[in-house]
Amino acid sequence: MAVRLVSESGNDYVPELEAVTVDELGTLFERPRKPSSFRVNEILDNKFRYLGPVHAGEVFYLFARLDPYEQAELIRRQSDQADLAGTTRNRGATGQRIGETSTRPRRTVPR
């Protein structure tokens, strides 16, 4: 798998790889899913990219650990999407936030 990753990317950087059996999935994930639900290149828990199964006597599931920059980018994108979804939900038909007045509030203390 490491050789394949290098030849496909043309980059000599190889991520940290994890090969685990079904019984060992709990060492990587708090709540492991069924391996049949994994999709190749799927990002799991913002930590691992699923590379696929390898049959060597028994089935091993291969994961590449994301580097810190990839993790930070994923987390930033997810928070941006959540912010975008939140701001569009809280706006009225005019685009103004609900509960936000269009004029400045009046002064309560006279000058």
FENTA-V343402 format. One record per residue. N is the residue number from 1. NEAR is the number of other C-alpha atoms within 10 Angstrom. Layout:
BEGIN
((N/NEAR) (N/NEAR))
END
This chain:
BEGIN
((1/12) (2/13) (3/9) (4/10) (5/15) (6/14) (7/11) (8/8) (9/10) (10/9) (11/9) (12/11) (13/10) (14/15) (15/14) (16/12) (17/17) (18/15) (19/16) (20/18) (21/15) (22/14) (23/8) (24/13) (25/18) (26/13) (27/10) (28/14) (29/13) (30/9) (31/10) (32/14) (33/13) (34/9) (35/14) (36/6) (37/7) (38/17) (39/13) (40/13) (41/13) (42/14) (43/19) (44/17) (45/12) (46/16) (47/18) (48/22) (49/20) (50/21) (51/21) (52/17) (53/18) (54/15) (55/8) (56/7) (57/6) (58/10) (59/13) (60/18) (61/20) (62/20) (63/25) (64/19) (65/20) (66/18) (67/12) (68/11) (69/9) (70/13) (71/17) (72/13) (73/12) (74/15) (75/13) (76/12) (77/12) (78/12) (79/12) (80/12) (81/12) (82/11) (83/12) (84/11) (85/11) (86/11) (87/12) (88/12) (89/11) (90/12) (91/14) (92/11) (93/7) (94/7) (95/10) (96/13) (97/15) (98/12) (99/9) (100/9) (101/9) (102/8) (103/6) (104/7) (105/7) (106/7) (107/7) (108/6) (109/5) (110/5) (111/4))
END
